[in-house]
C-alpha cells in the first residue's frame, strides 16, 4: 500500500465523501446559474453542458492512459464541478472549441499533471481561465450578451450625467467594464491638457492619432482597447469639478440598472448554503470580501483617482463566486484557520490591485493563482500535511 501526503483540506471533512461534497457545491451553483441564464444570457447553459461533456471525455482518456479506474473517479463529481465553474467564468459567446481547449488544459495541466485529485497545487479551473485569456484575449473579453435572442448591451444610464456626452460611447456589457471606461473619461476630464505639438496651446485639441492608440490583435477587444476607443477626438466638453461624486453617481446607476447584481446575490446565497452545510468555513470568503471592502473604502476616501464604490465593487464581476466557490477549493487553498485568513486577504489585495491598476477589469482568477503559490508556505507555517492512503484511488 502506497501513501502520499495530501492537502489537509481534502481529508478534513471527516466521513464526508468526495461525491457528497461536490454534490453540495454543485447544488449551491444551481440558483446562480439559473439567474445567470434567465437575466444575462441563456447560452451559459450550453457552455456548461459542453464543458461538462468535454471534461468527462478528457478525464476518461487521461485516466485510461494513467491506468486508473475510470468509472469511480468520473462519478466523484470533481471534474464536473471544475468544468461547471470554468464555463461560468468565461463569456457566454466564447467559441465552443476554445472552451474545449480550456477543458483540456484544466484537466491535463491543472489536475493530472500533478497526480490527480487532491494533489494539484493550483485551482484547475483558474489555470484554464488564465491560459484562455492569454491565448484568446479578444474572445475572452467579448462580453456582448444575448438578451431575449438579440445582441445588446445594458443601458448605461446616460441621462444621469447629461453634461458628459461620452457616456453614450460606453458599451461594456458588464458593470466593471463600464465603470473602468467611465473612470478613464473622468480622469481625462480632470487632468490638465499639455501641448502635444510645437506652438500648440494647451486648450487646442491634438487631432493626431497617438501611437498608443494603434489597434493591434492583442489589444482589440480587450479592456485596454475599450478604454482607448472611447477617447474623444474633438474639443473637451464641460470639465468635471467633482470627479468622485460624478463617478459614484455613474457607478450606482450602472450597478442598479444591471442584472449582474442579482447573479452576484445568487452566488452569495449559494455560498451561505455551503457555510450552513459545513462544506466551507467562513474564514476565506469573509477575509476576501472584508479585504476588498477595506481597500475600496480606504482608497475611495484618500485617493485622487476615483475607484469603484464599495457596493458596485462587491456586487460586480466574479468576486462573490470567487470568494465562495473558487477560493475555497480545499485542495489548492490553505488548510489552517490562520492560513485561510491570510490566504483570503491576499486574494482580496491582488483582486483590488488587478482591478484598479491593470488592463483587466477583473482580477479574481489571477489573484487565486497567485495565492495558490503561497499555500505551501502558509501550510508549513501553520499546519502540517496529513498522510493518508491512496490505495483505494487507483
KACORDA-V303929 format. One record per residue. N is the residue number from 0. RES is the residue in three letters. SS is DSSP state (helix for helix, strand for strand, loop for the rest). PSI is psi in radians with two decimals (none if undefined). D_CENTER is the distance of its C-alpha to the mean C-alpha in Angstrom with 1 decimal. Layout:
# KACORDA-V303929
((N	RES	SS	PSI	D_CENTER) (N	RES	SS	PSI	D_CENTER))
This chain:
# KACORDA-V303929
((0	UNK	loop	2.13	40.7) (1	UNK	loop	2.73	37.9) (2	UNK	strand	2.76	35.6) (3	UNK	strand	2.75	32.3) (4	UNK	strand	1.76	30.3) (5	UNK	strand	2.74	27.2) (6	UNK	loop	2.35	24.5) (7	UNK	helix	-0.44	26.0) (8	UNK	helix	-0.46	23.0) (9	UNK	helix	-0.64	24.0) (10	UNK	helix	0.11	27.5) (11	UNK	loop	0.09	27.0) (12	UNK	loop	0.17	26.9) (13	UNK	loop	-2.17	30.7) (14	UNK	loop	0.04	32.0) (15	UNK	loop	2.36	28.9) (16	UNK	loop	2.76	28.4) (17	UNK	helix	-0.71	25.2) (18	UNK	helix	-0.70	25.7) (19	UNK	helix	-0.73	26.0) (20	UNK	helix	-0.85	22.9) (21	UNK	helix	-0.61	20.8) (22	UNK	helix	-0.74	22.6) (23	UNK	helix	-0.76	21.7) (24	UNK	helix	-0.74	18.0) (25	UNK	helix	-0.63	18.2) (26	UNK	helix	-0.67	20.4) (27	UNK	helix	-0.40	17.9) (28	UNK	helix	-0.32	15.4) (29	UNK	helix	-0.86	18.2) (30	UNK	helix	-0.80	18.3) (31	UNK	helix	-0.67	14.7) (32	UNK	helix	-0.70	15.2) (33	UNK	helix	-0.78	18.6) (34	UNK	helix	-0.74	17.5) (35	UNK	helix	-0.88	14.8) (36	UNK	helix	-0.58	17.6) (37	UNK	helix	-0.78	20.2) (38	UNK	helix	-0.44	18.7) (39	UNK	helix	-1.16	16.2) (40	UNK	loop	2.07	17.2) (41	UNK	loop	-0.32	19.4) (42	UNK	helix	-0.23	18.5) (43	UNK	helix	-0.54	15.5) (44	UNK	helix	-0.74	18.4) (45	UNK	helix	-0.72	19.7) (46	UNK	helix	-0.77	16.6) (47	UNK	helix	-0.79	16.5) (48	UNK	helix	-0.79	20.2) (49	UNK	helix	-0.75	20.2) (50	UNK	helix	-0.75	17.6) (51	UNK	helix	-0.80	19.6) (52	UNK	helix	-0.79	22.9) (53	UNK	helix	-0.70	21.9) (54	UNK	helix	-0.72	20.5) (55	UNK	helix	-0.70	23.8) (56	UNK	helix	-0.82	25.9) (57	UNK	helix	-0.71	24.3) (58	UNK	helix	-0.76	24.5) (59	UNK	helix	-0.74	28.1) (60	UNK	helix	-0.79	29.1) (61	UNK	helix	-0.66	27.7) (62	UNK	helix	-0.67	29.4) (63	UNK	helix	-0.77	32.5) (64	UNK	helix	-0.56	32.5) (65	UNK	loop	0.02	32.1) (66	UNK	loop	0.79	34.9) (67	UNK	loop	2.79	32.9) (68	UNK	loop	2.19	33.6) (69	UNK	helix	-0.98	31.4) (70	UNK	helix	-0.81	31.7) (71	UNK	helix	-0.68	31.1) (72	UNK	helix	-0.48	27.9) (73	UNK	helix	-0.53	26.6) (74	UNK	loop	0.01	27.4) (75	UNK	loop	-0.20	25.6) (76	UNK	loop	-0.15	22.4) (77	UNK	helix	-0.76	20.1) (78	UNK	helix	-0.57	19.4) (79	UNK	helix	-0.77	19.1) (80	UNK	helix	-0.77	16.4) (81	UNK	helix	-0.74	14.4) (82	UNK	helix	-0.69	15.0) (83	UNK	helix	-0.83	14.1) (84	UNK	helix	-0.73	10.6) (85	UNK	helix	-0.74	10.1) (86	UNK	helix	-0.59	11.7) (87	UNK	helix	-0.40	9.5) (88	UNK	helix	-0.29	6.4) (89	UNK	loop	2.77	8.8) (90	UNK	loop	2.50	11.0) (91	UNK	loop	-0.43	14.0) (92	UNK	loop	0.06	16.3) (93	UNK	loop	2.28	15.4) (94	UNK	loop	2.52	18.8) (95	UNK	helix	-0.63	19.6) (96	UNK	helix	-0.56	20.9) (97	UNK	helix	-0.67	17.7) (98	UNK	helix	-0.74	15.9) (99	UNK	helix	-0.66	18.9) (100	UNK	helix	-0.70	18.8) (101	UNK	helix	-0.65	15.3) (102	UNK	helix	-0.71	17.0) (103	UNK	helix	-0.77	19.8) (104	UNK	helix	-0.79	17.8) (105	UNK	helix	-0.82	15.9) (106	UNK	helix	-0.75	19.4) (107	UNK	helix	-1.01	21.6) (108	UNK	loop	-0.65	19.9) (109	UNK	loop	-0.40	17.3) (110	UNK	loop	-1.13	19.9) (111	UNK	helix	-0.41	23.5) (112	UNK	helix	-0.52	23.9) (113	UNK	helix	0.04	23.9) (114	UNK	loop	-0.06	26.2) (115	UNK	loop	-2.93	24.2) (116	UNK	loop	2.31	22.8) (117	UNK	loop	-0.09	23.1) (118	UNK	loop	0.01	23.4) (119	UNK	loop	2.21	20.1) (120	UNK	loop	-0.32	19.0) (121	UNK	loop	2.64	15.4) (122	UNK	loop	2.05	12.9) (123	UNK	helix	-0.72	14.0) (124	UNK	helix	-0.66	11.0) (125	UNK	helix	-0.51	8.9) (126	UNK	helix	-0.81	12.1) (127	UNK	helix	-0.71	12.3) (128	UNK	helix	-0.77	9.0) (129	UNK	helix	-0.73	10.2) (130	UNK	helix	-0.71	13.6) (131	UNK	helix	-0.77	12.8) (132	UNK	helix	-0.46	11.2) (133	UNK	helix	-0.64	14.1) (134	UNK	helix	-0.62	16.6) (135	UNK	loop	1.18	15.9) (136	UNK	helix	-0.50	14.4) (137	UNK	helix	-0.95	16.3) (138	UNK	helix	-0.51	15.3) (139	UNK	helix	-0.23	11.6) (140	UNK	loop	0.22	11.6) (141	UNK	loop	1.62	14.2) (142	UNK	loop	0.68	12.9) (143	UNK	loop	1.99	16.6) (144	UNK	strand	2.84	16.8) (145	UNK	strand	1.87	19.9) (146	UNK	strand	2.02	21.7) (147	UNK	loop	0.66	24.9) (148	UNK	loop	0.03	25.3) (149	UNK	strand	2.42	25.1) (150	UNK	strand	2.30	22.5) (151	UNK	strand	2.71	21.7) (152	UNK	loop	2.56	19.6) (153	UNK	loop	2.70	19.7) (154	UNK	loop	2.25	22.4) (155	UNK	loop	0.17	21.6) (156	UNK	loop	0.97	24.7) (157	UNK	helix	-0.40	26.7) (158	UNK	helix	-0.29	29.7) (159	UNK	helix	-0.46	28.3) (160	UNK	helix	1.24	28.9) (161	UNK	loop	-0.30	31.8) (162	UNK	loop	-0.12	32.8) (163	UNK	loop	1.72	30.0) (164	UNK	helix	-0.32	30.3) (165	UNK	helix	-0.30	27.2) (166	UNK	helix	-0.58	25.1) (167	UNK	helix	-0.36	26.2) (168	UNK	helix	-0.11	24.7) (169	UNK	loop	2.04	21.1) (170	UNK	loop	0.22	19.7) (171	UNK	loop	2.43	15.9) (172	UNK	loop	-0.33	14.8) (173	UNK	loop	2.69	11.9) (174	UNK	helix	-0.70	13.0) (175	UNK	helix	-0.65	10.9) (176	UNK	helix	-0.80	12.6) (177	UNK	helix	-0.69	15.8) (178	UNK	helix	-0.62	15.8) (179	UNK	helix	-0.74	15.2) (180	UNK	helix	-0.69	18.2) (181	UNK	helix	-0.71	20.2) (182	UNK	helix	-0.63	20.0) (183	UNK	helix	-0.73	21.2) (184	UNK	helix	-0.80	24.1) (185	UNK	helix	-0.71	25.0) (186	UNK	helix	-0.71	25.1) (187	UNK	helix	-0.59	27.4) (188	UNK	helix	-0.56	29.5) (189	UNK	helix	-0.38	30.2) (190	UNK	loop	2.39	30.7) (191	UNK	loop	2.44	34.3) (192	UNK	loop	2.21	34.9) (193	UNK	loop	2.64	36.9) (194	UNK	loop	2.41	39.4) (195	UNK	loop	-0.17	38.1) (196	UNK	loop	2.66	41.4) (197	UNK	loop	2.25	44.9) (198	UNK	loop	-0.04	46.8) (199	UNK	loop	2.39	43.8) (200	UNK	loop	2.74	43.6) (201	UNK	loop	-0.51	40.4) (202	UNK	loop	-0.15	40.4) (203	UNK	loop	2.33	40.8) (204	UNK	loop	2.57	37.7) (205	UNK	loop	1.97	37.1) (206	UNK	loop	-0.07	37.1) (207	UNK	loop	2.60	36.3) (208	UNK	loop	2.08	33.1) (209	UNK	loop	2.54	31.3) (210	UNK	helix	-0.60	30.7) (211	UNK	helix	-0.16	27.0) (212	UNK	helix	-0.05	26.7) (213	UNK	loop	2.29	27.6) (214	UNK	loop	2.18	25.2) (215	UNK	loop	2.81	24.3) (216	UNK	loop	-0.55	22.7) (217	UNK	loop	-0.69	19.9) (218	UNK	loop	-0.56	19.4) (219	UNK	loop	2.27	20.1) (220	UNK	loop	-0.13	17.3) (221	UNK	loop	2.86	14.9) (222	UNK	helix	-0.59	13.9) (223	UNK	helix	-0.73	16.9) (224	UNK	helix	-0.65	19.1) (225	UNK	helix	-0.63	18.2) (226	UNK	helix	-0.61	19.3) (227	UNK	helix	-0.67	22.4) (228	UNK	helix	-0.26	23.6) (229	UNK	loop	0.06	23.9) (230	UNK	loop	2.20	26.4) (231	UNK	loop	2.53	29.8) (232	UNK	loop	-0.18	32.7) (233	UNK	loop	-2.95	35.5) (234	UNK	loop	2.63	36.8) (235	UNK	loop	2.52	34.6) (236	UNK	loop	-2.83	34.5) (237	UNK	loop	2.21	35.1) (238	UNK	loop	2.71	33.6) (239	UNK	loop	2.21	31.3) (240	UNK	loop	-0.47	33.2) (241	UNK	loop	1.41	30.6) (242	UNK	helix	-0.68	27.2) (243	UNK	helix	-0.76	25.5) (244	UNK	helix	-0.77	27.1) (245	UNK	helix	-0.74	26.5) (246	UNK	helix	-0.69	22.8) (247	UNK	helix	-0.68	22.5) (248	UNK	helix	-0.77	24.4) (249	UNK	helix	-0.73	22.2) (250	UNK	helix	-0.78	19.0) (251	UNK	helix	-0.73	20.7) (252	UNK	helix	-0.72	21.9) (253	UNK	helix	-0.78	18.7) (254	UNK	helix	-0.63	16.9) (255	UNK	helix	-0.49	20.1) (256	UNK	loop	-0.07	20.7) (257	UNK	loop	2.39	17.4) (258	UNK	loop	-0.11	16.9) (259	UNK	helix	-0.47	13.2) (260	UNK	helix	-0.58	14.5) (261	UNK	helix	-0.59	16.2) (262	UNK	helix	-0.77	13.3) (263	UNK	helix	-0.70	11.7) (264	UNK	helix	-0.58	15.3) (265	UNK	helix	-0.69	15.6) (266	UNK	helix	-0.69	12.8) (267	UNK	helix	-0.75	14.7) (268	UNK	helix	-0.73	17.9) (269	UNK	helix	-0.65	16.8) (270	UNK	helix	-0.69	15.9) (271	UNK	helix	-0.68	19.3) (272	UNK	helix	-0.76	21.0) (273	UNK	helix	-0.61	19.7) (274	UNK	helix	-0.83	21.1) (275	UNK	helix	-0.49	24.4) (276	UNK	loop	-0.13	24.6) (277	UNK	loop	0.29	24.4) (278	UNK	loop	-0.65	21.6) (279	UNK	loop	2.88	19.6) (280	UNK	loop	2.95	20.9) (281	UNK	helix	-0.26	19.9) (282	UNK	helix	-0.88	19.6) (283	UNK	helix	-0.94	16.0) (284	UNK	helix	-0.69	14.3) (285	UNK	helix	-0.71	17.0) (286	UNK	helix	-0.73	16.7) (287	UNK	helix	-0.93	13.0) (288	UNK	helix	-0.71	13.7) (289	UNK	helix	-0.72	17.1) (290	UNK	helix	-0.79	16.2) (291	UNK	helix	-0.76	13.7) (292	UNK	helix	-0.79	16.5) (293	UNK	helix	-0.75	19.2) (294	UNK	helix	-0.73	17.8) (295	UNK	helix	-0.69	17.3) (296	UNK	helix	-0.76	20.7) (297	UNK	helix	-0.85	22.4) (298	UNK	helix	-0.53	21.2) (299	UNK	helix	-0.45	21.9) (300	UNK	helix	-0.43	25.4) (301	UNK	helix	-0.24	26.5) (302	UNK	loop	2.69	24.5) (303	UNK	loop	-0.37	26.2) (304	UNK	loop	2.27	23.2) (305	UNK	loop	2.38	21.4) (306	UNK	loop	2.92	18.0) (307	UNK	loop	2.27	15.9) (308	UNK	loop	2.83	18.0) (309	UNK	helix	-0.94	17.1) (310	UNK	helix	-0.86	16.8) (311	UNK	helix	-0.60	14.7) (312	UNK	helix	-0.66	12.4) (313	UNK	helix	-0.53	12.2) (314	UNK	helix	0.11	12.1) (315	UNK	loop	2.76	9.7) (316	UNK	loop	-2.66	6.2) (317	UNK	loop	0.34	4.0) (318	UNK	helix	-0.80	6.5) (319	UNK	helix	-0.85	9.1) (320	UNK	helix	-0.55	8.0) (321	UNK	helix	-0.73	6.5) (322	UNK	helix	-0.66	9.9) (323	UNK	helix	-0.51	12.1) (324	UNK	helix	-0.50	11.3) (325	UNK	helix	-0.88	9.4) (326	UNK	loop	-0.41	10.8) (327	UNK	loop	0.14	14.1) (328	UNK	loop	2.08	14.9) (329	UNK	loop	-0.34	18.6) (330	UNK	loop	-0.83	19.2) (331	UNK	loop	-0.06	16.8) (332	UNK	loop	2.90	16.6) (333	UNK	loop	2.74	19.6) (334	UNK	loop	-0.59	22.5) (335	UNK	loop	2.77	24.7) (336	UNK	helix	-0.74	24.0) (337	UNK	helix	-0.76	24.4) (338	UNK	helix	-0.66	22.1) (339	UNK	helix	-0.71	19.4) (340	UNK	helix	-0.76	19.8) (341	UNK	helix	-0.73	19.6) (342	UNK	helix	-0.83	16.7) (343	UNK	helix	-0.69	14.7) (344	UNK	helix	-0.70	16.1) (345	UNK	helix	-0.71	15.1) (346	UNK	helix	-0.72	11.4) (347	UNK	helix	-0.74	11.9) (348	UNK	helix	-0.85	13.9) (349	UNK	helix	-0.65	11.8) (350	UNK	helix	-0.79	8.8) (351	UNK	helix	-0.81	11.7) (352	UNK	helix	-0.78	13.4) (353	UNK	helix	-0.71	10.8) (354	UNK	helix	-0.77	10.1) (355	UNK	helix	-0.44	13.9) (356	UNK	helix	0.17	15.5) (357	UNK	loop	3.13	13.8) (358	UNK	loop	-0.13	13.8) (359	UNK	loop	2.35	10.1) (360	UNK	loop	-0.32	9.1) (361	UNK	loop	2.51	5.6) (362	UNK	loop	0.22	5.8) (363	UNK	helix	-0.79	4.3) (364	UNK	helix	-0.86	5.1) (365	UNK	helix	-0.58	8.1) (366	UNK	helix	-0.75	9.0) (367	UNK	helix	-0.78	9.4) (368	UNK	helix	-0.70	11.4) (369	UNK	helix	-0.68	13.4) (370	UNK	helix	-0.43	14.4) (371	UNK	helix	-0.60	15.2) (372	UNK	helix	-0.55	17.8) (373	UNK	helix	-0.18	19.3) (374	UNK	helix	-0.78	19.8) (375	UNK	helix	-0.68	23.2) (376	UNK	helix	-0.75	24.5) (377	UNK	helix	-0.72	23.4) (378	UNK	helix	-0.61	25.0) (379	UNK	helix	-0.67	28.0) (380	UNK	helix	-0.58	28.5) (381	UNK	helix	-0.16	28.0) (382	UNK	loop	3.11	28.7) (383	UNK	loop	2.65	30.1) (384	UNK	loop	2.56	29.1) (385	UNK	strand	2.06	30.8) (386	UNK	strand	2.41	33.1) (387	UNK	strand	2.84	33.2) (388	UNK	strand	2.46	34.8) (389	UNK	loop	0.32	33.0) (390	UNK	helix	-0.65	36.2) (391	UNK	helix	-0.10	35.1) (392	UNK	helix	-0.05	32.0) (393	UNK	loop	none	33.9))
